[in-house]
Amino acid sequence: MSQAPSQGFRPVLANSNFRALWVAQLLAQTSQHAIHFIQMVLIEQLTGSAVQLGLIILAFTLPGVIFSPIAGVVVDRFPKKYVLVASNLIRVLCVAGYIVALNRLSGTWQLLAIYTLTFLTASVAQFFSPAEAATIPLLVGEDRLLAANSLFTLTMAISQVIGLLILGPLAVSLVSVQGGFAIIGLMYLAAAILVSTLPRDTRLLVAPSGKGSKWGAVWREIREGWRFVSARAKIRTAMFQVVVVTTLVMVMAMLAPGYAARVLGLPPQSAVIVFAPAGLGMLLATGIVGRWGQLLARISFGNIGLALAGLAFGALGLLGLDYQRLLEPILEVYPRAPLSLASATMALGFVMGFSMSAVTILAQTTIQQESPPQIRGRVFSAQFMLNNLAGIPPMLVLGGVADAVGIPRVLEVVGLATLALAVSSTVITGRLRGQVAPRGTPATPINPTPEEMKR
């Protein structure tokens, strides 16, 4: 009862520092998704090569695997405000570099510059995300994390839709590729100004430890972060849930346009019949979990949410069985079924959005609450690295697999795999719950010493 005033969105939105970080997140992440669209359009215009498109995709996904561990150490060692400001300002310079490359270079040198700038921009983004995630608890306090994470999760989904489906296409259509880069540069600059108003976390949370070179100390701190994650069952399970959901969101984004066009027989832009209901589901999950999520058993509900998402993906695949059997769009075979097909597709999209958003909010909150401030940056860098590792195969392979075996079959396999992962996670969670800790021993120290973090 005493925590009731802290629940809901009003307290966190009344926090001016939180609002600044929230709006900066919307600007920065929308820009990040929009620039991915513009990068792919640019390579298509310059080369018309699927191989080159694969290279540009690799250029903006590979940094997540390479630099996330180092980013965690940087976030834990330096004031997060400075990391947030610097990452946005560097991205402003990188975006300006695209405009220079398009006007001053040509041929192979121009392509090389574009790939290099894409790699650099994506590398800098690896520092922004863990710094942002680690800053939220410092601004709102642990009792308001559910509401704060609900808003950030919703913004994450909205920024993906706005960046990939609205800002990127509109910018290229209305002001050309170079104009699109200019708009994105201004958005990054605005994000930098907003985060510059945040209070500085003055205390140095992590001091370099041990003997040897600086690189040796960095490597030791990276290993400390991974050991901390692997030793905490709650964090491991929550991180697993976030990684699965991140991959599912990517699968949905990649397959929804083809599902609308090839399976249903609608224009590709009609993928909105999946995205819009999914957005409504995310909005509802944001409100419900942000308000009453403290009443839920987060890990157990996360497993239920994964199972629900798996059922929705599998059902969407089953909805396209006639396409799989006849190899003709369903609306060409059943021209009188648009209302029922659209209604079923929208309902499943709603379930996907609701379940995936609820899982992400609850799992993210668990990770933040179970991670002490002095190691929080490295914990989130581990999560983002795993997100990127899990996301690279779908981005590079899934399109070809869908072409070969059909989108419905891929959705069915994704649904079954998600169900299997949810069941496995439930079994493991049950076993861990059955293990009784020694009386008086906390599961996770609130402020562990460096020696405790190494255990």
Secondary structure, DSSP 8 states (H G I E B T S, - for coil): -TTGGG-SSHHHHT-HHHHHHHHHHHHHHHHHHHHHHHHHHHHHHHH--HHHHHHHHHHHHHHHHHHHHHHHHHHHHS-HHHHHHHHHHHHHHHHHHHHHHHHH--HHHHHHHHHHHHHHHHHHHHHHHHHHHHHHHHHH-GGGHHHHHHHHHHHHHHHHHIIIIIIHHHHHHHHHHHHHHHHHHHHHHHHHHHHTTS----S------SSS-HHHHHHHHHHHHHHHHHH-HHHHHHHHHHHHHHHHHHHHHHHHHHIIIIII---GGGGHHHHHHHHHHHHHHHHHHHHHGGGS-HHHHHHHHHHHHHHHHHHHHHHTHHHHHH-S-HHHH-TT-HHHHHHHHHHHHHHHHHHHHHHHHHHHHHHHHHS-GGGHHHHHHHHHHHHHHHHHHIIIIIHHHHHHH-HHHHHHHHHHHHHHHHHHHHHHHHHHHHS---TT--SS-SS--HHHHH-
